[in-house]
Amino acid sequence: MKKVAVILSGCGVYDGAEIHEAVLCLLHLSRHGARYQCFAPDKPQHHVVNHLTGETQAGSRNVLEEAARIARGQIKPLSELKADDFDALLLPGGFGVAKNLCDFAFKGAEARVDPQVLAACKAFATARKPAGYCCIAPVLIPHAYPAGVKGTIGTDPGTAGAFSAMGGEHIGCAVTDVVEDSHYKVISTPAYMLAENIAEADTGIGKLVKRLLEM
């Protein structure tokens, strides 16, 4: 039975993990008979967004505690993730990736990745273990792999340009498809970077998870 580490970035599309994507990732892993363990950084999230109004609101929330909502409490601090214990890595998207796992939302191509997140992603890359990145999460790929690594965030010119500026080779991709770099064993899909509904996101994520486990 394959065992997959899943890194979440909070709870909620605007300030954490995209909930639909996270649930679809876990669902497809289970349907393929894989086991998974969720992880998240134990730190304050960048800010709190009212998901009804889209406005930033006062207060502070913890990334790990918020991600625990999606994982039904079955989650561990990212500091406990050891690549040796898993067959693959999977990251759903959501603005939390670009705000809590790195600062891409604010600095674009000049973004820096949280040290624990970078160490985890690099550990799977170095071990030549498969990794899957959804939605905006592929902006982490050029930081974890050598220059020229292939990936996709869909078709948005600005984000695609930043991906290339960070050292990756961006490949345009439909919402229902995936881009695979077979050399580095990393696969990505646009998900809600392009998806107009959960069914479209499901198709691409389903392909990604299936291929991830095959790799």
MIZA-523028 format. One line per field, with one value per residue (C-alpha): residue number from 1; residue in three letters; x, y, z. Coordinates in steps of 0.1 Angstrom, whole numbers. Layout:
REM residues N
num [NUM_...] $
residuo [ALA_...] $
x [X_...] $
y [Y_...] $
z [Z_...] $
//
This chain:
REM residues 215
num [1_2_3_4_5_6_7_8_9_10_11_12_13_14_15_16_17_18_19_20_21_22_23_24_25_26_27_28_29_30_31_32_33_34_35_36_37_38_39_40_41_42_43_44_45_46_47_48_49_50_51_52_53_54_55_56_57_58_59_60_61_62_63_64_65_66_67_68_69_70_71_72_73_74_75_76_77_78_79_80_81_82_83_84_85_86_87_88_89_90_91_92_93_94_95_96_97_98_99_100_101_102_103_104_105_106_107_108_109_110_111_112_113_114_115_116_117_118_119_120_121_122_123_124_125_126_127_128_129_130_131_132_133_134_135_136_137_138_139_140_141_142_143_144_145_146_147_148_149_150_151_152_153_154_155_156_157_158_159_160_161_162_163_164_165_166_167_168_169_170_171_172_173_174_175_176_177_178_179_180_181_182_183_184_185_186_187_188_189_190_191_192_193_194_195_196_197_198_199_200_201_202_203_204_205_206_207_208_209_210_211_212_213_214_215] $
residuo [MET_LYS_LYS_VAL_ALA_VAL_ILE_LEU_SER_GLY_CYS_GLY_VAL_TYR_ASP_GLY_ALA_GLU_ILE_HIS_GLU_ALA_VAL_LEU_CYS_LEU_LEU_HIS_LEU_SER_ARG_HIS_GLY_ALA_ARG_TYR_GLN_CYS_PHE_ALA_PRO_ASP_LYS_PRO_GLN_HIS_HIS_VAL_VAL_ASN_HIS_LEU_THR_GLY_GLU_THR_GLN_ALA_GLY_SER_ARG_ASN_VAL_LEU_GLU_GLU_ALA_ALA_ARG_ILE_ALA_ARG_GLY_GLN_ILE_LYS_PRO_LEU_SER_GLU_LEU_LYS_ALA_ASP_ASP_PHE_ASP_ALA_LEU_LEU_LEU_PRO_GLY_GLY_PHE_GLY_VAL_ALA_LYS_ASN_LEU_CYS_ASP_PHE_ALA_PHE_LYS_GLY_ALA_GLU_ALA_ARG_VAL_ASP_PRO_GLN_VAL_LEU_ALA_ALA_CYS_LYS_ALA_PHE_ALA_THR_ALA_ARG_LYS_PRO_ALA_GLY_TYR_CYS_CYS_ILE_ALA_PRO_VAL_LEU_ILE_PRO_HIS_ALA_TYR_PRO_ALA_GLY_VAL_LYS_GLY_THR_ILE_GLY_THR_ASP_PRO_GLY_THR_ALA_GLY_ALA_PHE_SER_ALA_MET_GLY_GLY_GLU_HIS_ILE_GLY_CYS_ALA_VAL_THR_ASP_VAL_VAL_GLU_ASP_SER_HIS_TYR_LYS_VAL_ILE_SER_THR_PRO_ALA_TYR_MET_LEU_ALA_GLU_ASN_ILE_ALA_GLU_ALA_ASP_THR_GLY_ILE_GLY_LYS_LEU_VAL_LYS_ARG_LEU_LEU_GLU_MET] $
x [0_14_18_16_25_0_10_-18_-15_-45_-82_-100_-91_-82_-59_-53_-56_-83_-108_-123_-88_-76_-107_-104_-68_-75_-106_-86_-58_-83_-100_-67_-60_-33_-28_-20_-8_-15_11_11_35_29_30_6_-9_-1_-36_-72_-97_-135_-146_-180_-168_-133_-119_-90_-101_-85_-71_-46_-49_-25_-18_-17_-48_-67_-55_-67_-103_-98_-78_-105_-78_-55_-26_10_34_54_86_77_76_104_105_119_85_66_63_52_43_11_3_-32_-34_-52_-38_-23_4_13_9_18_41_59_54_47_14_34_68_61_93_113_94_111_98_92_124_104_84_114_133_103_99_136_138_113_131_165_152_137_103_72_56_23_15_-20_-33_-8_14_36_53_72_86_114_127_128_142_171_167_146_121_87_55_22_-2_-24_-24_-21_7_19_22_36_62_71_75_100_118_123_141_113_100_63_41_6_-21_-59_-77_-85_-50_-16_21_46_84_93_130_123_91_71_36_13_-23_-40_-71_-88_-62_-86_-114_-149_-164_-155_-161_-134_-110_-118_-108_-73_-67_-79_-54_-26_-32_-35_-2_15_8_18_52] $
y [0_34_60_97_128_157_192_216_254_262_260_282_293_329_324_286_254_253_230_214_206_192_169_157_149_128_112_101_87_66_54_41_23_46_57_94_115_153_178_216_242_250_288_318_322_354_369_360_366_367_342_358_393_386_412_409_408_413_383_355_319_290_271_237_242_255_226_202_211_195_166_159_163_137_159_164_194_197_194_157_149_125_116_82_73_80_70_103_139_158_195_210_246_277_311_296_281_315_333_307_282_309_346_343_362_393_390_369_356_370_348_329_295_287_268_237_236_239_212_188_194_191_159_141_156_144_110_108_102_113_147_162_200_214_249_276_251_245_279_259_235_257_261_224_211_220_247_236_215_213_223_242_266_265_295_327_347_365_334_314_341_340_302_306_335_313_287_263_256_264_243_256_231_226_224_187_177_174_182_156_160_123_130_146_127_158_163_193_203_238_228_261_282_275_254_269_242_213_188_204_205_169_156_171_162_126_123_137_113_83_91_100_66_49_68] $
z [0_-11_16_7_26_21_30_38_41_64_57_31_-4_4_33_35_16_-11_6_-26_-39_-5_-2_-38_-33_-2_-18_-49_-28_-8_-39_-53_-20_-8_28_35_64_64_76_80_94_131_127_124_90_71_77_82_53_57_31_29_20_8_32_56_92_125_144_140_132_132_100_116_137_107_84_111_102_67_81_108_134_119_111_122_124_92_113_118_81_70_33_41_56_24_-12_-26_-17_-26_-22_-29_-38_-23_-15_17_-4_-17_16_43_26_7_0_-38_-34_-24_-41_-72_-88_-59_-35_-7_6_43_54_66_35_13_32_28_-9_-15_5_-19_-49_-37_-29_-65_-50_-69_-60_-71_-70_-76_-86_-73_-54_-85_-78_-52_-78_-92_-56_-49_-82_-106_-132_-162_-142_-160_-144_-149_-133_-163_-187_-166_-183_-152_-130_-159_-164_-127_-128_-157_-140_-109_-131_-142_-176_-177_-199_-207_-196_-197_-164_-171_-178_-161_-169_-159_-157_-159_-152_-118_-111_-105_-118_-117_-127_-128_-107_-95_-114_-143_-130_-131_-110_-88_-115_-137_-108_-100_-135_-134_-97_-104_-133_-111_-82_-104_-122_-89_-75_-108_-107] $
//
